[in-house]
């Protein structure tokens, strides 16, 4: 951010333990880059009425800022953006259903997809789809958080069990599951403006236990000129459906690259993406294309000081070793696991990821960054 910017956070970040951690993160950012949002420009808002509180704060302070910048324009934050047309465009372009139904006619190669509902899962079209793809199917749900809306299923019964809690008319996408022995899953951010479309960054998608946890970014991750052309065409699709601004809007694309160089697009994320933040941080610091692995993890709350101390000792730009750490963010809400409270952490390792794992295991408790050990960036 910039020195004139303001940041709205949850009230919970004022709790003494989280506030101390927030202050240390602010110090990290001041040491990593030239300009950050001053802490006196932070405002805090109740979790249950967050958007209303932020809207009130903006209304009560008309000279506060020029624009309210949102992760994405949604129904939840409509009282801030107050733009029904923009909301309709975002819902269309972000919709997995809309993309599956409209992308092929635009010349975009997508996996074989069946759009159905929970009530129709016993129908012949669903049975035929599972048979056609030898029960190797991806289930996609609409409107849920990333880790909850996509899962692999190997039977109709497994699909029904996964959606048991939802209404009968819930729209479900069934998609052929691409063989990861033959394909690599990737993602890019495009900047889509009225007179230009360009690739801002390219990343390899990383999974742990079947869930997305982060990305690999660096000179080792790239696309060919022909693949870039296909990705820019997806940006033209987004612009065709109204997702565009004069200054440029971020548009994420998830896709697979086959060993033969073919490219298959699975979905569009017309918003800020999980990889946009670390990619932008990398543009602010001098790492000269060194591979970086930004990833989400979990840390036992009792160990948060040890976790932050570890980052402090290995902070990028100061630590001279095989790897360096970049703090990105942390959650302020406890997540119970086996009777103990954890919090979500978001960090980036620049350089040798195996050397980082070795140091982490040597210096920190097993309850700190519990997923890191099973992340394999180059597999």
HELIX and SHEET records of a PDB file:
HELIX    1   1 UNK A   11  UNK A   14  5                                   4    
HELIX    2   2 UNK A   16  UNK A   32  1                                  17    
HELIX    3   3 UNK A   39  UNK A   41  5                                   3    
HELIX    4   4 UNK A   50  UNK A   60  1                                  11    
HELIX    5   5 UNK A   78  UNK A   81  1                                   4    
HELIX    6   6 UNK A   84  UNK A   94  1                                  11    
HELIX    7   7 UNK A   96  UNK A  102  1                                   7    
HELIX    8   8 UNK A  104  UNK A  106  5                                   3    
HELIX    9   9 UNK A  118  UNK A  120  5                                   3    
HELIX   10  10 UNK A  124  UNK A  132  1                                   9    
HELIX   11  11 UNK A  146  UNK A  149  1                                   4    
HELIX   12  12 UNK A  156  UNK A  162  1                                   7    
HELIX   13  13 UNK A  225  UNK A  240  1                                  16    
HELIX   14  14 UNK A  274  UNK A  284  1                                  11    
HELIX   15  15 UNK A  301  UNK A  303  5                                   3    
HELIX   16  16 UNK A  304  UNK A  313  1                                  10    
HELIX   17  17 UNK A  353  UNK A  363  1                                  11    
HELIX   18  18 UNK A  372  UNK A  374  5                                   3    
SHEET    1   A 2 UNK A   7  UNK A  10  0                                        
SHEET    2   A 2 UNK A  42  UNK A  45  1                                        
SHEET    1   B 4 UNK A 113  UNK A 117  0                                        
SHEET    2   B 4 UNK A 171  UNK A 176 -1                                        
SHEET    3   B 4 UNK A 137  UNK A 141 -1                                        
SHEET    4   B 4 UNK A 150  UNK A 153 -1                                        
SHEET    1   C 8 UNK A 263  UNK A 269  0                                        
SHEET    2   C 8 UNK A 249  UNK A 258 -1                                        
SHEET    3   C 8 UNK A 183  UNK A 192 -1                                        
SHEET    4   C 8 UNK A 197  UNK A 208 -1                                        
SHEET    5   C 8 UNK A 211  UNK A 217 -1                                        
SHEET    6   C 8 UNK A 292  UNK A 300 -1                                        
SHEET    7   C 8 UNK A 340  UNK A 351 -1                                        
SHEET    8   C 8 UNK A 323  UNK A 330 -1                                        
SHEET    1   D 8 UNK A 263  UNK A 269  0                                        
SHEET    2   D 8 UNK A 249  UNK A 258 -1                                        
SHEET    3   D 8 UNK A 183  UNK A 192 -1                                        
SHEET    4   D 8 UNK A 197  UNK A 208 -1                                        
SHEET    5   D 8 UNK A 211  UNK A 217 -1                                        
SHEET    6   D 8 UNK A 292  UNK A 300 -1                                        
SHEET    7   D 8 UNK A 340  UNK A 351 -1                                        
SHEET    8   D 8 UNK A 335  UNK A 337 -1                                        
END                                                                             
